[in-house]
Amino acid sequence: MEAKATARYVRISPRKVKIVCDLIRGKDVPTALAILMQTPKAASEPLTKLVKSAAANAENNHQMDPEKLYVSATYANPGPIIKRMMPRAQGRAYRINKRTSHITVVVSER
């Protein structure tokens, strides 16, 4: 039995989110939250919300024991890319890609 939470269109590059995802994968929920609180990365804030949401989903929707929950899977897939232009010399324009992520956190019982 597992419960999951998803955040879509988060304005952080998936490459940056995956670094923080690797830190909490396999950890129990209180340890994962403690790691995220001490991690100085922008991705730790949405991941904290997702871990709390997935734990709440497990407890309320699937009647799982909150003491036995652990983060069984976390992954960040690329979302749509917001394209912007940057003016450059001699009338040229360079493209800036503002990447987005779809982040998923799955919790299970031990």
Secondary structure as GFF3:
##gff-version 3
##sequence-region A 1 110
A	DSSP	beta_strand	2	10	.	.	.	ID=ss1
A	DSSP	alpha_helix	14	24	.	.	.	ID=ss2
A	DSSP	alpha_helix	29	37	.	.	.	ID=ss3
A	DSSP	alpha_helix	44	61	.	.	.	ID=ss4
A	DSSP	three_ten_helix	66	68	.	.	.	ID=ss5
A	DSSP	beta_strand	69	78	.	.	.	ID=ss6
A	DSSP	beta_strand	82	87	.	.	.	ID=ss7
A	DSSP	three_ten_helix	89	91	.	.	.	ID=ss8
A	DSSP	beta_strand	93	98	.	.	.	ID=ss9
A	DSSP	beta_strand	101	109	.	.	.	ID=ss10
###
